[in-house]
Every structure is written in C-alpha cells, then in structure tokens.
Amino acid sequence: MNHALESLGLIAGDRSLPLELARLARAAGVKRIVAVAAEGETDPALAALVDEIIWLKVGQISKMISAFTDRGIKQCVMAGQIAPKNLFNLRPDLRAMGILLRLKEKNAHTVFGAIADELKKDGVELIEATPWLKPLMPSGDFQLGSKISAAQKSDVEFGFKIAKEISRLEIGQIAIVKDGVILAVEGFEGTDRCLARGGELAGKDGGAVAVKVAKLDHDMRFDIPCIGVRRGRARARIRTDAFAGTGNLRAVCEEE
C-alpha cells in the first residue's frame, strides 16, 4: 500500500487517535487530508492538522459521504470512537435510517460494515488506518501495570478464555478476573466503565487483572482497539493491577 497518498479522508471520532492519525499520515507523505468530524465528540484541535474539516451530527451518513465525493476523496479511514450513548441519540438521515432498518443485529461490525458498503457505492473505499499508526502499536503479547504474579498468570489465562468467548459473541473484548472469579466483562458501556466496575468489585486490596483480545477476523478498518493513558490512570485508581493483550490484538497506545 502506498502510504503517501495524494488525498485521504478521515472519519474522526473522539479522543486523541484522530489527531495522531493526521500527524502520522502527514509525516508519511499524505498531501491532503479531509476530515469529517462528529459534533460534541471530535477534538476541535484536529482542524489545525488537516486541510479541511466538515462538522456533522452522528447519523448524517449522506452528508458524510458527500463531504468526500464532492472533494474527490477516493479512500478514507476511521479513527476515534463515538460514545456508546450516542448510538441511541442519533439524528439519522434517510440513508442512515435505511441502514438501521436493514440490520437485524446492531454492533460495531454490522453498523460500520454497512457504512463501509454505503461509502463503496459512491466510490469511496474505507481502508485500515493501521499502516500509519504502526509507531503507536505494541508488538506481540504485552502487559501494562504491575508485574504479574504467579497466581495472576492463571487469572490472565482464564481471562483470555473468557474474553475470547465474549468477543466471539460480539458482546465485548475485555474480561476482568481476580482469584479465578470473573468480576466483569465488557458490554455496551465500553472499556472505561468496565474497568471501573471490575476494579470496584476487586475491593480495596485490588489484585484483579484486565485482559483484552480481538475477535477472529476482527475488522481493523473501523474498530481499532486502543489502550490510552486515561485507562492506565483509571486502572491504577480502581485497583486493577495489570492490563494484558494477546499477540493477535493489534492495539494502539494513545494519549487521552
């Protein structure tokens, strides 16, 4: 893949990942970056890192696609997340309404996969952002936090088993375990709240481990697992002692 594209579209969510992506893509030689940003979600600082930014509300699919096609954008990437609560506070246009009505199951892969299909209909290809994000990606198995004890290694192995299963079922990607007890698994609330819930259940002495995985055939075009500074601070505050990831988890470390 040619990293030094003439033009690149960026569908930007919240936190720092869209900003990091813009900086790294520019450093790799991308000449022109056009971003579509979500009102109330995307950091306004992104405007200084791209050539043009178009603000829209979550659910305005037609406006998003037109922002790219009107400017001759043929390839785009997604970076950053949309807060889960906003999936129930949509202002869908007719195109978005059509997507939602067609989907029997609504999760990240079905919803964003359908959006990718809509982009493709209008000649815009959704591609992975990971080629530009490699400087932020740990390699192989990795661990954050305190050194894992012998007892916690058993919890990590158990956590991997549980996390892989909930990931397969499209529930979430994280399991939090202490002394062989499953304290929490990630659901619709997202990573941060799952860590808070599991850490609280771990008690004042802590000792829990959080394990994150990627599901089989994980689509990195629109679901980039991220581990950020905020989560590291939350982990310390809520007494979850370690955060582990598998070799098949292509995660990005971002500042938040």
C-alpha positions in Angstrom: 0.0 0.0 0.0 1.2 3.5 -0.8 1.3 5.5 2.4 2.0 8.8 0.6 -1.5 9.2 -0.9 -2.4 12.3 -2.7 -5.6 12.6 -0.7 -7.1 10.8 2.3 -10.5 11.2 4.0 -10.7 10.9 7.8 -13.8 9.9 9.7 -12.9 11.3 13.1 -14.4 10.3 16.5 -13.3 11.3 19.9 -10.0 11.4 21.9 -6.5 11.7 20.5 -6.4 9.0 17.9 -7.7 11.1 15.0 -5.1 13.8 15.8 -2.3 11.2 15.9 -3.5 9.7 12.7 -3.5 13.1 11.0 0.1 13.8 12.2 1.4 10.4 11.2 -0.3 10.3 7.8 1.1 13.8 7.0 4.6 12.7 8.1 4.2 9.6 5.8 3.6 11.9 2.8 -0.1 12.2 2.5 -0.6 15.5 0.8 -4.2 16.4 1.5 -6.4 15.3 4.4 -10.1 16.0 4.5 -11.8 15.1 7.8 -15.5 14.7 8.8 -15.9 15.3 12.5 -18.7 14.5 14.9 -20.2 17.5 16.8 -19.6 17.1 20.5 -17.2 14.2 20.1 -14.2 15.2 17.9 -11.5 17.4 19.4 -11.6 20.8 17.6 -7.7 20.7 17.6 -8.0 18.3 14.6 -8.8 21.3 12.4 -5.2 22.6 12.6 -3.9 19.2 11.4 -6.0 18.7 8.3 -6.6 20.6 5.1 -10.4 20.8 5.6 -12.8 19.7 8.3 -16.6 19.2 7.9 -18.6 19.0 11.1 -21.7 16.9 11.2 -24.1 15.1 13.7 -23.8 11.4 14.3 -26.1 9.7 11.8 -25.7 12.1 8.9 -24.4 9.5 6.5 -25.4 11.3 3.3 -23.6 14.5 4.4 -20.5 12.4 5.4 -20.3 10.6 2.1 -20.9 13.9 0.1 -18.1 15.6 2.0 -15.7 13.1 0.5 -17.2 12.6 -3.0 -17.6 16.4 -3.6 -13.9 16.8 -2.8 -12.7 13.9 -4.9 -11.7 11.7 -2.0 -11.4 8.0 -3.1 -10.1 6.4 0.1 -10.8 7.2 3.8 -10.1 5.8 7.3 -11.9 5.8 10.6 -10.1 6.8 13.8 -11.5 7.5 17.3 -14.7 6.2 18.8 -18.3 7.5 19.2 -19.6 7.4 22.7 -21.9 4.4 23.1 -24.8 6.5 24.4 -24.8 8.4 21.1 -25.9 5.3 19.3 -29.3 5.9 20.9 -29.2 9.7 20.4 -28.9 9.5 16.6 -30.4 12.0 14.2 -30.4 9.7 11.2 -30.9 10.9 7.7 -32.8 8.8 5.2 -29.6 6.9 4.2 -28.8 6.1 7.8 -32.4 5.1 8.5 -32.2 2.6 5.6 -29.1 1.1 7.2 -30.6 0.7 10.6 -33.8 -0.8 9.2 -31.9 -3.4 7.3 -29.8 -4.6 10.2 -31.2 -7.2 12.5 -28.1 -7.1 14.8 -26.6 -3.8 15.6 -23.0 -3.8 16.8 -19.8 -2.1 15.7 -19.0 -4.6 12.9 -22.5 -4.7 11.4 -23.2 -0.9 11.7 -19.8 0.3 10.5 -19.6 -2.5 7.9 -22.9 -1.3 6.4 -21.5 2.3 6.4 -18.4 1.0 4.6 -20.7 -0.6 2.0 -22.5 2.8 1.5 -19.2 4.6 1.0 -18.2 2.0 -1.6 -21.4 2.5 -3.5 -20.4 6.1 -4.0 -16.8 5.3 -5.0 -15.1 5.8 -1.6 -13.1 2.9 -0.2 -12.8 2.5 3.6 -9.3 1.3 4.4 -7.3 0.4 7.5 -5.6 3.3 9.4 -3.1 0.9 10.9 -0.3 1.3 8.3 0.1 4.9 9.5 -0.5 4.0 13.2 2.3 1.4 13.5 4.6 3.7 15.6 1.9 3.5 18.3 1.3 -0.2 18.2 2.9 -2.7 20.6 4.1 -5.9 19.0 3.3 -9.5 20.3 1.8 -10.2 23.7 2.0 -7.2 26.0 1.3 -6.1 29.6 0.7 -2.8 31.3 0.9 -2.2 35.0 2.5 -4.1 37.8 4.4 -7.3 37.2 2.0 -10.2 37.1 2.4 -12.6 39.9 2.3 -16.4 39.5 -1.2 -16.5 40.8 -2.3 -13.7 38.4 -0.8 -15.6 35.4 -3.5 -18.1 36.0 -6.1 -15.3 36.1 -4.7 -13.9 32.8 -5.0 -17.3 31.1 -8.6 -17.6 32.4 -9.4 -14.1 31.4 -8.1 -14.7 27.8 -10.5 -17.7 27.6 -13.5 -15.6 28.7 -12.6 -12.5 26.7 -12.2 -14.6 23.5 -15.7 -16.1 24.0 -17.5 -12.7 24.7 -15.6 -11.3 21.7 -16.8 -14.2 19.5 -20.4 -13.4 20.6 -20.0 -9.7 19.8 -20.5 -8.7 23.4 -17.2 -7.0 24.2 -13.4 -7.5 24.3 -12.4 -7.3 28.0 -12.7 -9.6 30.9 -11.6 -8.7 34.5 -10.6 -11.5 36.8 -9.4 -11.9 40.4 -8.5 -15.2 42.0 -10.3 -17.2 39.4 -13.5 -15.1 39.7 -14.9 -13.2 36.7 -15.6 -9.7 38.1 -16.7 -8.0 34.9 -16.9 -8.4 31.2 -17.2 -5.5 28.7 -20.6 -4.9 27.3 -22.3 -1.8 25.7 -20.8 0.5 28.4 -17.3 0.3 26.9 -13.8 -0.2 28.2 -13.5 2.6 30.8 -16.7 1.8 32.6 -16.0 -1.9 32.5 -12.6 -1.3 34.1 -14.2 0.9 36.8 -16.9 -1.7 37.5 -14.3 -4.6 37.7 -11.9 -2.5 39.8 -14.6 -1.6 42.3 -15.6 -5.3 42.7 -11.9 -6.2 43.3 -12.1 -4.4 46.6 -9.7 -2.1 48.4 -6.8 -4.6 48.1 -7.0 -4.8 44.3 -5.2 -7.6 42.6 -7.5 -8.0 39.6 -6.2 -8.3 36.0 -8.0 -7.0 32.9 -7.5 -8.9 29.7 -8.3 -7.6 26.2 -8.5 -9.6 23.0 -9.5 -9.1 19.4 -12.2 -11.4 17.9 -11.4 -13.7 15.0 -11.4 -11.8 11.7 -11.5 -8.5 13.6 -12.1 -5.7 11.1 -9.5 -3.0 11.8 -11.0 -0.6 9.3 -13.5 0.6 11.8 -12.7 -0.9 15.2 -9.1 -0.2 16.3 -8.6 -1.4 19.9 -7.0 1.4 21.9 -5.2 1.5 25.3 -4.8 5.0 26.5 -3.3 7.0 29.3 -6.7 7.6 30.8 -7.3 3.9 31.0 -3.9 3.4 32.7 -4.8 6.1 35.3 -8.2 4.5 35.8 -6.6 1.1 36.2 -4.4 2.5 39.0 -7.3 4.3 40.7 -9.6 1.3 40.7 -7.1 -1.2 41.8 -6.9 -3.3 38.6 -3.3 -4.3 38.8 -2.5 -5.3 35.3 -3.7 -5.0 31.7 -2.8 -7.7 29.2 -3.2 -8.2 25.5 -2.7 -11.1 23.1 -0.5 -11.3 20.1 -3.5 -11.2 17.8 -4.7 -7.9 19.4 -3.3 -5.1 17.2 -3.9 -2.4 19.7 -2.9 1.3 19.5 -1.5 3.1 22.5 -2.9 6.6 22.5 -2.7 9.6 24.8 -6.1 10.8 26.1 
